[in-house]
Amino acid sequence: MKAQDIIGRALAEERRYLYEDESKDMLVSAGIPATPCRVAADEEEAVSIAGQIGYPVVLKVRSTAIQHKSDLGGVILNLGDAGQVRRAYREIMDRAKAVDPAAGVTVQTMAPPGREVIVGVTTDRQFGPVVMCGLGGVFTEILKDVSFRLIPLTEAHARDMIRSLQGYRLLAGYRGAPPADEGALVDILLKVSRLVENEPRIRELDLNPVALYPQGALVLDARMVLGERAYDMA
């Protein structure tokens, strides 16, 4: 489904938050690699999807009312067979229904571990949309090791964002660890910039985490918030 169709449907339903599967569909349409994310109507469909995309898998709660999925126990990782998928589906639904009766579940590929970074967009009242990049985990939460640039980005802007991070050495290769694929992260930053240029109703975007590998990258979780029009901050 095209980005404008996803956004139009959400706004028609009076939703400002996109579901993760919708956000990832938009990313993939923009050429940004993301883990497959499919909606399961019930536990049997969850098992069927898991078999199609291949074990191990991740189950996540699907709800616009639950933004911090892990805090609710709404993310269960590394499920290796049908029995585990069924149990995980029931656990997530039992927890989620108390908060959001309309909650559902998505089934996703369990990606291999990589070096985690975050990519985001926020909309400043004065300057408009701004891209953010930072290392994940403690570097973001405690050290606030992030960089910002205005949209539209150039390749030089994107590389400067990455290389200005205090923890850049962890991406460049450290104590024998191979370097992460900086070019893949540059590509994601540039495509995020173009996505927001083309779809100005995207008010916020949060890709966290993005796993970087020696070759390539994958968006593991995605969130988008819409405005009615460009730079709507209501």
C-alpha positions in Angstrom: 0.0 0.0 0.0 1.3 3.5 -0.9 2.3 5.9 1.8 -0.5 8.4 1.0 -3.0 5.6 1.2 -1.8 4.5 4.6 -1.8 8.1 5.9 -5.2 8.8 4.4 -6.7 5.7 6.0 -5.3 6.5 9.4 -6.6 10.1 9.3 -10.0 9.0 8.1 -10.1 6.7 11.2 -9.0 9.8 13.3 -5.8 8.2 14.2 -2.6 10.2 14.6 -0.4 7.2 15.4 0.3 4.6 12.8 0.5 1.0 13.7 4.0 -0.5 13.5 3.1 -2.6 10.4 1.8 0.5 8.7 5.0 2.4 9.5 7.2 -0.4 8.3 5.1 -0.7 5.1 5.9 3.0 4.5 9.6 2.5 5.2 9.8 -0.5 2.8 8.0 1.5 0.1 10.6 4.2 0.6 13.5 1.7 0.1 14.3 1.5 3.8 15.0 -2.1 5.1 12.8 -3.2 7.9 11.9 -6.6 9.4 8.7 -8.1 8.0 5.7 -7.3 10.3 2.4 -9.0 9.7 -0.9 -8.7 11.6 -2.3 -12.0 13.2 -6.1 -12.0 13.8 -5.8 -15.0 16.2 -3.2 -17.4 17.6 -3.6 -19.9 14.7 -2.9 -17.2 12.2 0.1 -16.1 14.3 1.4 -19.7 14.0 0.8 -19.7 10.3 2.6 -16.4 9.7 5.5 -17.6 11.8 5.8 -20.7 9.7 5.8 -18.6 6.5 8.4 -16.1 7.6 10.6 -18.6 9.4 11.5 -19.2 13.1 12.6 -17.6 15.4 10.0 -14.9 15.5 9.0 -11.9 17.6 5.4 -11.2 18.7 4.4 -7.6 19.6 1.2 -5.9 20.7 -0.5 -3.9 18.0 -2.2 -0.8 19.6 -2.0 2.9 19.1 -2.9 3.3 22.8 0.2 1.4 23.9 3.2 3.3 22.8 5.8 1.6 25.1 5.2 -2.0 24.2 7.9 -3.5 26.3 6.7 -1.8 29.5 3.5 -3.7 29.2 5.1 -7.0 28.4 3.9 -6.6 24.9 7.1 -7.8 23.2 8.1 -11.4 23.3 11.4 -12.4 21.6 13.0 -15.4 20.1 10.0 -17.7 19.8 11.2 -21.0 18.3 8.1 -23.1 17.6 4.3 -23.1 17.3 3.7 -23.8 21.0 5.8 -20.8 22.0 4.0 -18.6 19.6 0.5 -19.7 20.9 1.5 -19.0 24.5 3.1 -15.7 23.6 0.0 -14.6 21.7 -2.3 -15.4 24.7 0.1 -13.6 27.1 0.2 -10.4 25.1 -3.5 -10.3 24.5 -4.3 -10.9 28.2 -2.1 -8.0 29.1 -3.2 -5.7 26.3 -6.9 -6.1 26.5 -7.1 -4.4 29.9 -5.6 -1.3 28.4 -6.9 -1.4 24.8 -9.9 -3.7 24.0 -9.0 -3.2 20.3 -5.4 -4.4 20.7 -4.0 -7.0 18.3 -0.7 -8.8 17.7 2.0 -8.7 15.0 4.4 -11.4 14.0 7.9 -10.3 13.0 11.2 -11.8 12.0 13.7 -12.2 14.9 16.7 -10.3 13.4 20.3 -11.1 14.3 21.9 -8.8 16.8 23.8 -5.8 15.5 25.1 -2.5 16.7 22.0 -0.5 17.6 21.4 3.1 16.5 18.3 5.3 16.5 17.0 7.5 13.7 14.2 10.0 14.3 12.3 13.0 13.0 10.7 15.7 15.0 9.0 18.9 13.8 10.2 22.2 15.1 7.8 25.1 15.1 10.4 27.5 13.7 12.6 25.4 11.5 10.3 22.6 10.4 11.3 18.9 10.2 14.6 17.9 11.8 16.4 14.5 11.5 18.1 12.9 14.6 20.6 10.1 14.7 22.3 8.5 17.7 23.7 5.3 19.1 21.2 3.2 20.9 20.9 2.0 24.5 22.9 3.9 27.2 24.3 6.3 24.6 20.9 7.8 24.0 19.2 7.3 27.3 22.0 8.5 29.6 24.7 10.2 27.5 22.3 11.9 25.1 24.8 11.1 22.3 22.7 12.3 19.4 23.0 14.7 16.5 20.5 16.8 14.5 20.2 18.2 11.0 17.5 20.1 9.1 15.6 18.4 6.3 16.5 18.1 3.4 19.7 16.1 4.1 22.6 15.7 1.8 25.0 12.8 1.9 27.6 15.1 3.5 25.1 16.1 6.2 24.3 12.5 6.9 27.9 11.4 7.2 28.7 14.4 9.4 25.8 13.5 11.7 27.2 10.0 12.2 30.8 10.9 12.6 30.0 13.7 15.1 28.7 11.2 17.6 30.8 10.6 20.7 30.4 6.9 20.3 31.3 6.9 16.6 34.4 4.7 17.3 32.0 1.8 18.2 30.6 2.0 14.7 33.9 2.5 13.0 35.4 -0.7 14.5 36.8 -1.0 18.0 39.1 -3.6 19.7 38.9 -6.0 16.8 35.2 -5.7 16.1 34.5 -5.1 12.4 33.2 -1.7 11.4 29.4 -1.3 11.0 28.1 -0.5 7.5 28.2 3.3 7.7 26.9 3.6 4.1 23.8 1.7 5.0 23.0 4.1 7.8 23.7 7.1 5.5 21.3 5.6 3.0 18.6 5.2 5.7 19.0 8.9 6.8 18.7 10.2 3.3 15.7 8.1 2.6 14.0 9.1 5.8 14.7 12.8 4.8 13.1 12.2 1.4 10.1 10.3 2.9 9.3 13.3 5.2 9.8 15.7 2.4 7.3 13.8 0.2 4.9 13.1 3.1 4.9 16.3 5.2 2.0 15.0 7.3 4.5 12.9 9.1 5.1 15.0 12.2 7.3 12.5 14.2 9.2 9.4 13.2 11.1 7.1 15.5 13.1 4.1 14.2 14.5 2.5 17.4 16.4 0.3 17.2 18.1 0.2 13.8 20.5 -2.8 13.7 23.7 -2.1 11.8 25.7 -5.0 10.5 29.1 -5.3 8.8 27.0 -5.3 5.6 23.6 -3.7 5.7 21.1 -2.6 8.3 17.5 -3.3 9.4 14.9 -1.3 11.2 13.6 -3.4 14.0 10.9 -1.1 15.4 9.2 1.9 13.9 6.7 4.5 15.1 5.2 7.5 13.2 2.9 10.3 14.3 0.8 12.3 11.8 -0.4 15.8 11.6 -3.4 17.0 9.5 -1.0 19.2 7.4 2.6 20.0 7.0 4.2 21.0 10.4 0.9 20.6 12.3 2.0 20.7 15.9 -1.5 20.4 17.5 
